[in-house]
Amino acid sequence: MCLRLDNVKRINLEGLCYLCLTVFIIVLSYLYISCKRKQFQNITTNVPTIFGLPFIGIAYKLIPLKRFLYTITSYFEELNTSTYCAWLGTNPVLITIDPEIIQTVTSSSEFLNKAEMLYNPINNAIPKGIITSEVTKWKHNRKLINAYFNHRTLISFIPLFNHGSNMAVKRLSKICDNREHKIFDILKRSTLEVAIENTMGIEMEEDSTKYNELLDSFSIMLERIATDAAYSTMGLGFLARTPSYYQSLQFLRNFMNNLIDKRTKERNNNHLFKTGRFENDKDPMSSFLDMALNYCDHGQMQKEDVIIESIGLIGASFETVATAIYSTLVMIAMHPEVQQNLFKEISSLLPQEDTEIMYDHLKQAPYLDMVVAETLRLMPSIPVVGRQAMRKSALTSKIVLSPRMEVIVPIFSLHRSKVWWGPQAHIFNPNNFLPENISKRNPYVYMPFSKGARNCVDIVAVAVNTVNLF
């Protein structure tokens, strides 16, 4: 009997301890959340704010990934605002489609660092590359890499773009059998080949399966990065880093490392190393890899930099270009009148089949530019970008950001805003890019590849020209 009473007392004591611990955790959590919200009270009292649930905010509404952009967009209409604050996890972020704020964020030296919430997943895969590195390293590498993307070099890419587009058309012509096919995979293969030849200076073999694993590795890496970004808002980004993700990263690193070693040996055997520095238009190089290795010769870059920047450039360029081409094909397929007008312009410009397209041809195709621009408006290849305040920064007279607070610009939402694009903003209309219509708009309501110093290098020009040529 006494033993039974002792057991009951012990159980009651344990229950009391658990209860006290639970109450302590709840009180501590409440105090933490209260302190956090007081810390950002100057923002949340001046900007419409969505707090969501404790500790996760509205992050749970952003998963699965396909809901991410539509959820963010819905709050602009729900709150009737162009800027709002939302708690993602335990931190608030400012989300805006206000062109004045966008101009400040993309132009100011106080916002040169990328938003960690969006870009840490990229940094996990491609650490300290030009896409994600902090401002000091970014300035150094950006200056070096920009030297390659000068006007003269960009023009020299045109024959390569022609070859890539011809290969894509050849592959697509083989599946004209009135059945469904995954043409996006074909486009990705073609644009990857162009990106590798362009960046690495190696010729891709026609219809070879040699680089299938390379394509798969890039695809897996980019897909996992996107999933990681969505899951990271709830601290669950690790779920996206699957074994196949790590295998893909290792394969890409090995591929680039072996290619660099091979190219270095060839350069040494043929005495291709340069005695001077690479100088913009005065000194074109055959590939980005040649330029990067030249920088290594002079101690301006390390081998690790070359590996990381090569993976970053190839991954960013081939995926964005393939997406833009695919989206353009979808748009003109859905709008036969646009397709007909585009066909007329191209036919008058290139009356003979198999004509080699030159840079001057692109300058004489205004309707093609309009169609591509309108496609990138509705279906931007880069749908969201973000910056982080380096110090206490004033965006407006009422909005003052704390150091490291992030500003997210959902380009997808910006491009579809009825405030900036009118009541038919969701409708595909190339006339939005007639010169007279462009002149009426704030230039910061259209930014398919971001804006400002930390935009997508001058690969923007490469991407647009590639889409036009395809």
C-alpha positions in Angstrom: 0.0 0.0 0.0 2.8 2.4 1.0 4.7 1.4 -2.2 1.6 2.3 -4.3 1.3 5.7 -2.6 5.0 6.4 -3.2 4.5 5.6 -6.9 1.5 7.9 -7.1 3.5 10.7 -5.4 6.4 10.2 -7.8 4.1 10.3 -10.9 2.4 13.4 -9.5 5.8 15.1 -9.0 6.9 14.2 -12.5 3.7 15.5 -13.9 4.1 18.7 -12.0 7.7 19.1 -13.3 6.6 18.6 -16.9 3.8 21.1 -16.4 6.2 23.7 -14.9 8.6 23.1 -17.8 5.8 23.5 -20.3 4.7 26.7 -18.7 8.3 28.0 -18.6 8.8 27.3 -22.3 5.5 28.9 -23.2 6.3 32.0 -21.2 9.9 32.2 -22.5 8.5 31.8 -26.1 6.0 34.5 -25.5 8.6 36.9 -24.2 10.9 36.1 -27.1 8.2 36.8 -29.7 7.1 39.9 -27.8 10.7 41.2 -27.8 11.2 40.4 -31.5 8.0 42.2 -32.4 8.9 45.2 -30.3 12.3 45.3 -32.0 10.6 45.9 -35.4 7.7 47.9 -34.1 8.8 51.0 -36.1 8.2 48.9 -39.3 5.1 47.0 -38.3 3.3 50.2 -37.2 4.0 52.0 -40.4 3.5 49.2 -42.9 0.6 46.7 -43.3 1.9 43.6 -41.5 1.0 39.9 -41.5 2.2 38.2 -38.4 0.9 34.7 -39.1 1.6 32.0 -36.5 4.2 32.2 -33.7 7.7 31.1 -34.8 6.7 30.3 -38.4 4.8 33.4 -39.4 3.2 32.9 -42.9 5.9 30.4 -44.0 3.5 27.5 -43.9 1.4 29.1 -46.6 4.3 29.2 -49.0 4.6 25.4 -49.3 4.4 23.6 -51.7 6.6 25.7 -53.8 4.0 26.4 -56.5 2.0 28.4 -54.0 4.9 30.6 -53.1 4.5 33.4 -55.6 0.7 33.3 -55.7 0.5 33.6 -51.9 2.8 36.5 -51.8 0.9 38.2 -54.6 -2.5 37.7 -53.0 -1.5 39.9 -50.0 -0.9 43.0 -52.2 -4.6 42.8 -53.2 -5.9 41.7 -49.8 -4.1 44.6 -48.0 -4.6 47.1 -50.9 -0.9 48.1 -50.8 2.2 47.9 -52.8 4.4 47.2 -49.8 3.8 45.1 -46.7 5.7 43.4 -44.0 5.4 39.6 -43.4 6.9 37.4 -40.7 8.7 34.4 -42.2 9.8 32.2 -39.4 11.0 34.5 -36.5 12.0 37.4 -38.7 10.1 40.0 -40.6 10.8 40.8 -44.2 9.6 43.8 -46.3 7.9 42.7 -49.5 7.4 45.4 -52.1 6.3 46.1 -55.7 6.6 49.9 -55.2 8.9 51.2 -58.0 10.3 54.0 -55.8 11.4 51.6 -53.1 12.7 49.1 -55.7 14.8 51.9 -57.2 16.2 52.8 -53.8 17.0 49.1 -52.9 18.6 48.2 -56.2 20.5 51.5 -56.6 21.8 52.1 -53.1 25.2 50.9 -51.8 23.5 50.1 -48.5 21.7 47.1 -50.2 24.5 45.4 -52.1 24.2 42.2 -50.0 21.7 39.6 -51.2 18.8 38.5 -48.9 19.9 35.5 -46.9 16.5 33.9 -46.9 16.4 33.6 -50.7 20.1 33.2 -51.4 21.5 31.0 -48.6 20.2 27.9 -50.5 22.2 29.0 -53.5 25.2 29.7 -51.3 24.9 26.2 -49.9 25.2 24.7 -53.4 27.6 27.3 -54.9 29.4 28.9 -52.0 30.7 32.4 -52.2 30.1 32.8 -55.9 29.3 36.1 -57.6 25.5 35.4 -57.1 25.7 35.2 -53.3 29.0 36.5 -52.0 29.2 39.5 -49.7 29.9 42.9 -51.1 33.7 42.9 -50.8 34.3 39.7 -52.7 31.5 40.3 -55.1 33.0 43.7 -56.2 36.3 42.0 -56.9 35.0 39.0 -58.9 32.2 41.0 -60.6 34.8 43.4 -62.0 36.9 40.5 -63.3 33.9 38.6 -64.8 32.3 41.7 -66.4 35.4 42.1 -68.5 34.4 39.0 -70.4 30.9 40.2 -71.2 31.8 43.2 -73.2 30.0 44.2 -76.4 32.7 42.7 -78.7 32.6 39.4 -77.0 28.8 39.3 -76.9 28.7 39.8 -80.7 31.2 36.9 -81.1 28.7 34.6 -79.5 26.2 35.0 -82.3 27.5 32.0 -84.4 27.4 29.8 -81.4 23.8 30.9 -80.7 22.9 30.2 -84.3 24.4 26.7 -84.0 22.5 26.1 -80.8 19.2 27.2 -82.2 19.7 25.0 -85.3 20.4 22.0 -83.1 17.2 22.7 -81.1 15.1 23.0 -84.2 16.6 19.8 -85.5 15.7 17.9 -82.3 12.2 19.4 -82.2 11.6 18.4 -85.9 12.1 14.8 -84.9 9.1 14.8 -82.6 6.5 16.2 -85.0 4.3 13.2 -84.7 1.1 14.6 -83.1 2.0 13.2 -79.7 2.9 14.8 -76.4 6.6 15.4 -75.7 8.6 17.2 -73.0 10.0 19.9 -75.2 11.4 21.7 -72.1 13.9 18.9 -71.7 15.0 19.4 -75.3 15.4 23.1 -74.9 17.3 22.6 -71.7 19.7 20.2 -73.4 20.3 22.7 -76.3 20.8 25.8 -74.0 23.1 23.8 -71.7 25.3 22.9 -74.7 25.5 26.6 -75.7 26.3 27.6 -72.1 29.0 25.0 -71.8 30.6 25.8 -75.1 30.3 29.5 -74.3 31.7 29.2 -70.8 34.1 26.3 -71.0 35.2 26.5 -74.7 34.5 22.8 -75.3 32.6 21.5 -78.3 29.5 19.5 -77.4 29.0 16.4 -79.5 25.7 16.2 -81.5 23.2 13.7 -80.1 25.8 12.3 -77.6 24.6 11.0 -74.3 28.0 11.9 -72.8 26.6 15.0 -71.1 23.2 13.6 -69.9 24.5 13.2 -66.4 25.7 16.8 -66.5 22.3 18.1 -67.5 20.6 15.9 -64.9 23.0 17.2 -62.2 22.3 20.9 -63.0 18.6 20.2 -63.1 18.6 18.4 -59.7 20.7 21.2 -58.2 18.5 24.0 -59.4 15.3 22.2 -58.4 16.6 21.4 -54.9 17.8 25.0 -54.5 14.3 26.3 -55.2 12.7 23.9 -52.8 15.3 24.7 -50.2 14.4 28.4 -50.4 10.7 27.7 -49.8 11.4 25.3 -46.9 14.0 27.5 -45.3 11.3 30.0 -44.4 10.3 27.5 -41.7 13.8 26.3 -40.9 13.3 23.1 -42.9 15.6 23.7 -45.8 17.6 20.6 -44.9 14.7 18.5 -46.2 15.5 19.6 -49.7 19.2 18.5 -49.5 18.7 14.9 -50.4 21.4 12.4 -51.3 20.8 13.0 -55.0 21.4 16.8 -54.3 24.8 16.1 -52.8 25.7 13.6 -55.5 24.8 16.2 -58.2 27.0 18.9 -56.5 29.9 16.5 -56.3 29.5 15.5 -59.9 29.5 19.1 -61.0 32.6 19.9 -59.0 34.4 16.9 -60.3 33.4 17.7 -63.9 34.6 21.3 -63.6 37.8 20.4 -61.7 38.8 17.8 -64.4 37.9 20.2 -67.2 40.1 22.9 -65.6 43.0 20.5 -65.1 42.7 19.4 -68.7 42.5 23.0 -70.0 45.4 24.1 -67.8 47.6 21.3 -69.2 46.7 22.2 -72.8 47.5 25.9 -72.1 50.8 25.0 -70.6 51.7 22.6 -73.5 50.8 25.1 -76.1 52.1 28.1 -74.2 48.7 29.8 -74.2 49.1 31.6 -70.9 49.2 35.3 -71.2 51.8 37.7 -70.0 49.4 40.6 -69.4 45.9 41.3 -67.9 42.7 40.8 -69.7 41.4 44.2 -70.9 37.7 44.5 -72.0 37.1 45.1 -75.7 40.8 45.2 -76.5 41.5 41.6 -75.6 38.8 39.1 -76.4 39.3 35.5 -75.0 37.9 32.4 -76.6 36.0 31.3 -73.4 35.2 32.4 -69.9 37.4 29.5 -68.7 40.4 30.9 -70.6 39.9 34.3 -69.0 39.5 32.9 -65.5 42.6 30.8 -65.9 44.4 33.9 -67.1 43.3 35.6 -63.8 44.6 32.5 -61.9 48.0 32.9 -63.6 48.2 36.5 -62.2 46.9 35.6 -58.7 43.6 37.5 -59.2 41.4 34.3 -58.8 41.9 31.0 -57.2 41.0 27.6 -58.7 38.1 27.3 -56.3 36.8 30.6 -57.6 37.0 29.3 -61.2 35.0 26.1 -60.3 32.3 28.0 -58.4 31.9 30.8 -60.9 31.8 28.3 -63.8 29.0 26.3 -62.2 27.2 29.5 -61.3 27.4 31.0 -64.8 26.4 27.8 -66.6 23.5 27.0 -64.1 22.1 30.5 -64.1 22.4 31.1 -67.9 21.1 27.8 -69.3 18.1 27.5 -67.0 16.9 31.1 -67.4 17.3 31.0 -71.2 15.6 27.6 -71.5 12.7 28.8 -69.4 12.4 32.0 -71.4 12.4 30.2 -74.7 9.8 27.7 -73.5 7.6 30.4 -72.1 7.8 32.3 -75.4 6.8 29.2 -77.3 3.8 28.7 -75.0 2.7 32.3 -75.4 2.8 32.4 -79.2 1.1 29.0 -79.3 -1.7 30.3 -77.1 -2.0 33.5 -79.2 -2.1 32.6 -82.9 -2.5 36.3 -84.0 0.7 37.2 -82.3 2.4 34.1 -83.9 1.2 35.2 -87.3 2.5 38.8 -86.9 5.8 37.5 -85.6 6.0 35.1 -88.6 5.4 38.0 -91.0 8.2 40.1 -89.5 10.7 37.2 -89.5 9.8 36.1 -93.0 10.3 39.6 -94.4 13.6 40.0 -92.6 14.8 36.5 -93.5 13.0 35.5 -96.8 15.3 32.5 -97.4 15.4 29.4 -95.2 18.6 28.5 -93.4 19.8 32.1 -93.4 22.6 32.8 -90.9 21.2 35.3 -88.4 23.4 38.2 -87.7 23.4 40.8 -84.9 22.0 43.4 -87.4 19.0 41.2 -88.0 18.1 41.3 -84.3 18.1 45.1 -84.4 15.6 45.0 -87.3 13.0 42.8 -85.5 11.1 45.2 -83.1 8.0 42.9 -82.8 10.2 40.0 -81.8 11.7 42.2 -79.0 8.1 43.1 -77.9 7.0 39.4 -77.8 10.0 38.3 -75.8 9.7 41.3 -73.4 6.0 40.6 -72.9 6.7 36.9 -72.2 9.3 37.9 -69.7 6.8 40.2 -68.1 4.2 37.5 -67.5 6.7 34.7 -66.9 10.0 36.1 -65.7 12.8 33.6 -65.5 13.8 35.1 -62.2 10.5 35.5 -60.4 11.8 36.9 -57.1 14.9 38.8 -55.9 15.9 40.1 -52.5 18.4 42.5 -50.8 19.6 42.9 -47.3 20.3 46.2 -45.5 24.0 46.4 -44.6 23.3 49.0 -41.9 20.3 51.0 -40.6 18.7 52.3 -43.7 15.8 54.6 -44.6 13.7 53.5 -47.5 11.1 56.3 -47.0 10.4 58.9 -44.4 8.3 56.3 -42.5 10.2 53.0 -43.3 13.6 52.7 -41.6 15.1 49.2 -41.7 17.3 47.6 -39.1 20.7 46.2 -40.1 20.4 42.9 -41.9 16.6 43.2 -42.5 15.6 41.9 -45.9 13.6 43.4 -48.7 12.0 41.0 -51.1 10.9 42.1 -54.6 8.5 39.5 -56.2 9.1 40.3 -59.9 6.3 38.0 -60.8 3.8 40.1 -58.7 5.4 43.4 -59.9 4.9 42.5 -63.6 1.3 41.5 -63.0 0.2 44.4 -60.9 -2.9 46.2 -62.1 -1.6 49.4 -60.4 1.4 49.6 -62.8 0.1 47.6 -65.9 -3.6 48.5 -66.0 -6.7 46.4 -65.5 -5.6 43.8 -68.1 -2.2 43.2 -66.6 -2.7 39.5 -66.6 -3.3 39.4 -70.4 -0.5 38.7 -72.9 -0.2 41.8 -75.0 3.1 42.7 -76.8 1.8 46.2 -77.4 2.8 46.9 -73.8 6.3 47.3 -75.2 5.5 49.8 -78.0 7.9 52.8 -77.6 5.1 55.1 -76.7 3.8 52.8 -73.9 7.3 52.2 -72.5 7.9 55.9 -72.2 4.8 56.3 -70.0 5.9 53.7 -67.4 8.3 53.9 -64.5 11.4 51.9 -65.6 11.4 50.1 -62.2 8.1 48.3 -62.9 9.8 46.0 -65.4 12.9 44.1 -64.3 13.0 40.5 -65.7 16.6 40.1 -64.7 16.6 42.4 -61.7 18.2 45.9 -61.8 21.1 47.8 -60.3 24.6 46.8 -59.6 23.7 43.3 -58.4 21.7 42.3 -61.4 22.5 39.1 -63.4 25.9 40.3 -64.8 25.8 41.2 -68.5 24.5 37.7 -69.1 21.2 39.5 -69.5 22.2 40.6 -72.9 23.4 37.1 -73.7 20.1 35.6 -72.5 17.8 38.0 -74.5 19.8 37.6 -77.7 19.8 33.8 -77.3 16.0 33.8 -76.9 15.6 36.0 -80.0 17.9 33.7 -82.0 16.0 30.6 -80.9 
